[in-house]
Amino acid sequence: PVGLAGGDIFRSGFDGPYVAVIQLLDTSFTLIDQGTHTTAAYNATDFEPPAALFSPPHADSGLDTDVPPDALYDFLLVNASVTVNRAGTFRVDGVLLDAGLNFVTFTSAVATLGTGPGTISLEYLGRDIFTAGADGPYTVLMTLTGATGFLDQNVYGTGAYTFDEFEEPPATFSPPHSDQGVDLTVPPDGRF
């Protein structure tokens, strides 16, 4: 028998019957034979769901952690909503894209959650957004993984932000730069 992951079928939401394309390969992956098999009628919900799935709506907000507050966001928080079917530890990876779908930054978060609704918070550094000079609304490409690997993916659109609402980096380079050789030998031999 050939086993197929029930979580993948559940996540697809497509009810059967399903058509399986079957291929027989030798050890060098040369095709020997192929065929199809039509399964019985199953509902996608007849299969075991993944340990967790994204369950929008998600939420976002700017967070100023300075004391006293300086009215600039140190972080962009994206609270990813999930439904947990089996308690465990889960990870969300999130790529942040600007309004033109250009890469801005990446972050990830790990949370141990019980069954039921839960939230995993992604914290994007405000200085990364400022440095990119990238205005929102931002698009967040999220991937959810657990102990068994990939579980789900989702796309979220944040509210509108401008890059200058976020904290600047504490220091930056200021070109032009200069250089000079230093002779460290004693007595000096004229070589660097």
Secondary structure, DSSP 8 states (H G I E B T S, - for coil): -----HHHHHHH---S--EEEEEEE-TT--EEEEEEEE-----GGGS---SEEE-S--EEEEE---SS--SSBSEEEEEEEEEESS-EEEEEEEEEE-TTS-EEEEEEEEEEE-SEEEEEEEEEEHHHHHHHT--SS-EEEEEEEETTEEEEEEEEE-----GGGB---S----S---------SSS--S--
